[in-house]
């Protein structure tokens, strides 16, 4: 079996993730190619796309969200992702079991909601949210009228993962993000969830964006278990490699790019929770175990920057009266040349944040009607 080095795996990952060179691609095409972008931090996909696309216009993302071609929905790993409408309708059903491990799946919530029929509860919550998008507080108050005596916060949180909900604009729009309000994905898109979503197709999409990868890598990205049988079905269609160090079996699409391990890799800034770091079980191809610890702070992960294709530190954007400011924190000392490259990319990222302007936003004000909000 052909072996592949860690350096070659790194360059393959960067190529699939569009991090070797900024490319001229459409935003929707890019989000689909990446298999979605983790987005619980509202501005994260904008930074991720800026690092990957030439002449990226953040207003394009906002327009696609308001036009309902992109959505913000909990899917892989039970976390909010930016997905195309088509992927949301197929990925979410596959990942429902992952989302079911959320609040309503926990014994504490089952006890707190004892006496409520789960199916009836979801149906009532869906009807409320399809009448008008609601925040958690609004939904909890509305459900309390139906289920008096229960804790409204518990009621609302139990819905969040049990139903396929999208966060509607202006949440997630460039420069205009507000409190999250949600409705069901079927109501928002006017189409049903895929009744027969394909796990095989999802794995192939994963390999296109992250391969070569192992079964455990795909499971770490998706949150799903028992994907070994999927890989076995796909094995005749895949190229099988071995990790040169661990001997792990890795799978890949036969014609996917695998650049030479000495291919130059420019400095790139990644947003919080970018899937290029979190979409693998074995992250050693892009970050050391020590730096993983440095990236995790107080139950959240910092935004990272890459030097020669590997995480070398974190960064943070702050806004003051004088405009945005960016602080870069290397985990280990950078050479003079590396520091110059990091500074140049940081200046470009600052300019991106300083000059971008939001679009007017259409918001849902009542069932079936759109209004204009600021």
N, C-alpha and C positions, 0 to 999 in steps of 0.2 A: 504494500500500500504506500502510495506517495506521501512523503512527510512534508509539512509546512512549518516554517519557523515563526516565532512570535513576531519578528519584525515584518515578515510577509503578511501575517494576519493583520497586523496594524495597518499596513498600507491598503490591504483589501477592504478593511472596515472604513477607512477614510475615503476610499474611492466610492464605495456604495453610499456613504453618507454625504457625498458632495463636498468634502472638506479638503480635497487636494487642490482644487481650483474653483473659483466662483463660476457657476454655469448660467447660461442664458436659458432658463426654463420658466414656464408659467408656475405661479404659486400653487394652483390646484393640482397640477401634475406632480409638483415636488412633494406636497403633503402626502399624496397617495404613494409616491415612490418610497417615501420614508416610512410608510406604514403608520402614519399619524405622528403627531408631535405632542409630547407630554406638556400639559398646559394649565396645571393648577395655579401657577403664577401667571396672571393674565398676559403680561408682556413677553413671556418666555418664547413663544413661537416666533415673535417678530425678530428677536435677537438671533434665534436659530436660523431663520430664513435669510436674514441679512448676512450672516456668515457663510451662506451657501450659494446665494444667487447674485449674479451681476445686475447692477442697476435695480435693486429691489425697492419696490414702492410699498410701504406698509399700508397705504390706503387700499391696495388691492385685497389684502386680507380682510380689512373691515368691510369692503364691498361684498366679498364672497360670503361673509357671515350674515350681513343684512339680506343678501339675496338667497340665503339658505342653501348655498352650495358647499359651505363648510359649516361644521357644528362643533360645539364644545360639549362633550359627553363623557361620562365615566365608562371606560371600556377595559383595556388591558390593565392588569394589576389592580383593578378597582380604582383607578385614578383618572382624573380629567385629562382627556386628550383632545387635540384639534384633529378632526377627521373629516374627510369628504362625506357628503351625504350618503353616497353609495356604501362606503366603508362602514359608516355608523350603523346602517341597517343590517349589515352582515356580521361585523365584528362584535357588536353588542350582544346579539343572541348567543354567540359562541362564548362570550365572557360573562354571561349572566351568572353562571355558577361562581365565578370569581367575585362578582359584586354581591352575591348572596351571602358571602362570608362577612359582609359589612354589618352595620348595626343590627338589622332585623334578624340576622343569623346568629347573633351572640345570645347566650342564655340570659344575660341580664336584661336584654330587650324583650325576649320572649316572656320573661316573668313580668316585666313592667307592662306588657300589653296583653296579659292573660285575659281571656274572655272575649277577645276580638278575633273574628274569623279572618285569617290572612287574605284570602281571595277577595272577600267583601271589602276589606280595608283598602287593598290596592285599587279596586274598582272605584270606590268612593274618592280616593285621593286623585286618581287619574281624571275623574270627572271634574273635580275642582280645578285642577291644574290646566285642563283643556278649556275651561271657561275663561280663565285668565292666568297668565304666568304669575307665580307667587314666590316670595322669599320664604326661607324656612320659618321665620316668625309669623308671616301671614298664613302659611299653610297650617302651622300648628294651631293657630287661633281658629281657623276654619274647621279643622278636624275636631277641635275641642267641642264645637257645637254639636257634632255628630256623636262624639264619644266623651260625654261629660265625665269628669272625675279622673281622667288620665292626665299625665303631664304633657302639655302641648309640645315642648321641645322634643320629648321622646317620640311623640307621634310623627313629627316632621322628619326627624332623622331616620326613623324606620322606613320612611318612603323613599329616601334619597337613593338607596342602593337597590331596593326591591323593584322600582320602576325604571325603565329606560328614559331618563330625563335629559334634556338639553338645557344648557344655560343660554338664555336668549339675549340678544343685544339690548342695551349697550354693553353688557358684560363682555369683556374680551376685545372690545374695539380699541384701536390705537388712540391713546391719550384720553379715552372717555370711559374707561371701565368703572362700573358701579357695583352695587350690591348684587349678588347673584340672584336671579329669578329664573324659575324653571317651568317647563311644560314637557309633555311627553314627546318623544322624537317622532312618533307616528303623526301626532297632530301638527307638529311644527313643519314636517316635510310633506304631509299629505299623502304618505305612503306607508304601508305596513312594514314591519320588520321582516327580514328574509325568513320564510318558514323552514328552509332547509339550507342553512349556511354551511359552507364547506371548510372543515378544519384543514383539509389538504391544501386548498387554495390559500388559506391564511398562512400556513407554514411556508409555502413557496414565496409568498410576498415577504415574509420575514427574511428568508435566505437572500432575496434580492437586495434587501437593505442592510443586512448584518452578516452575511456569510463570509467565509465558511464558519459554520456554527454547529454546536452539539445539540442533542435533544434537551439537555438541561438549560442551555442558553435560550432556546425557544420557549421553554417553560418559564424561565425567569422573566422574559420580556412580556409574555402574555398573562402569566399568573395561572395558566392551565396546568393540569397534571396529565399523566398518561399519554404524552405525545409520542412515545416510542413507537406505538402501533401505527401512527400516522407516518412517521419517518420510514418505517418498514414498508408500508404501501408505496411510498414514493421512491424507495431506494433504487429501483431500476432506472429512474429518470434523473438521478442525481449523481454528482461526482463525489466520491468518498475519499477523504484525506485523513491523515493522522497528525496530531499535534507533535512536533518534533521533540518536545520536552516531556509532556505528560503521557503521550501515546493515545490521548482521547480521540475517539472517532468523530470526525467533523464532516458535515454534509454541505454541499454547495450546488448551485445551478451550473451546469456544464460550461456555459458560455459567459458567465459573469466575470467582471474584471478582477484580475488579481495582479496588480502592478508589482514590479520588482521592488525588493525590500529597500533599495537605496533611492527610490523615487523621492524627490524633494517634497517636504510637507510644510506649508507656511504656518505661521502663527494664526490661531483662530480662537475667538472668544465664544464660549458656549453659555447658554442660559442655565438657570437652575434646573436640575433634574433632566438635562438633555438625554435622550435615549441612547446617544452614542456611548454614554458612560453606563447607563442603567439598563440597557437592553440586552445584557449578557450576564450569564452566571459567572463565567470566568472573565473578569475584567482586566486581567493582567496584560492583555495586549495593548491597553491604552492608559492604565493607571496602576501604580504600585499599591501594595497593601497599606503601606505607611501613609501614602497620600490619600487613600480612601478615608482614613481616619481624619486627616486634616480637612477633607472636604465636607465631612459631616459635623455639623454644629447644632447642639440643642434641638435634636429631633428633626432637623431639616438639612438639606444639602446646599452648599454655596454654589454660585456660578463659577465655572472653571475656565481656564485658558490652556490651550495646547501649544507646546513648543516642540518642533520636530515630531508632531503626531502624538505626543503624550501629555497628559495632564501635568502641569508644572506649578500650578498655583490657583488662587481664587481671585475674584474681582467683585466689586460692589458699586452700583450706581446710586448716587444720592442726588436729590434735587433741593436747591436752595434759591434764594432770591436772585442770585447771580446766574442761575441756570444749572444744568446737570454737572456733576462732578463724578469722577471715576477713580476708585482706589484699587490698585493692583497689589496683591500679596503673594509673592513667590514662596513655594514651600522649600525650595533649595535655591542657593545663589544662581543667578543667570550670568552668562558671559556678557561682555560688552555688546557683542553683535546680537545676542538673543534679547538683551534689554532694549536695544534700539528697535528691533522688530516688534516687540511687545508694545513699546511706547507708540510706535506708528499705528498699530492696529487699534490701540486704546483711543488714540486721538480720532481715528476714523469712526469708531463706535460712538464717541462723544458727539461728533458732528452729526451722526445719524439721529441721535436722540434730540439734539438741539434744533435741527432744521425741519424735522418731520412735523406735519400739521394734520390734525384729524379732519375727517369728513363730517358733514351733517349726518345725523343718525336717525334712522326710522326705528321707533320702538313700538311694541304691541301695547295698546292702551285698553283694548277690550277684545272680546272674542271675535276673531276674524277681521279685525280692523287694524290698520297701522297708522301711527301718528308720527309727528316730528318732535324729537326731543333734543335738548342741548347736552 
